[in-house]
């Protein structure tokens, strides 16, 4: 059996995944930056440099998505990851319901 792989789709999918992961890391960095600013552990100069670095990162990510035509691919990956995270969190918060649903599958 021969598997026909569209190289362009594969590259867009992989690049979309990488950019989605970079966006997730960027979001985590933003949250950490906000905590540090609110905690008062940064000087005004460091706050300015941090803000500029995050804005530059935002611009670079958007430029890559536009140039490569992967905005929808990135959104799709992030939406899928959000669904997975929501499911995992729900299982952690409501283990009894998930156990009941698993038992129903076997009955």
Secondary structure as the mmCIF struct_conf table of DSSP 4:
data_model
#
loop_
_struct_conf.conf_type_id
_struct_conf.id
_struct_conf.beg_label_comp_id
_struct_conf.beg_label_asym_id
_struct_conf.beg_label_seq_id
_struct_conf.end_label_comp_id
_struct_conf.end_label_asym_id
_struct_conf.end_label_seq_id
HELX_RH_AL_P HELX_RH_AL_P1 UNK A 7 UNK A 39
TURN_TY1_P TURN_TY1_P1 UNK A 40 UNK A 40
BEND BEND1 UNK A 42 UNK A 42
HELX_RH_AL_P HELX_RH_AL_P2 UNK A 44 UNK A 68
TURN_TY1_P TURN_TY1_P2 UNK A 69 UNK A 69
HELX_RH_AL_P HELX_RH_AL_P3 UNK A 71 UNK A 93
HELX_RH_AL_P HELX_RH_AL_P4 UNK A 95 UNK A 106
#
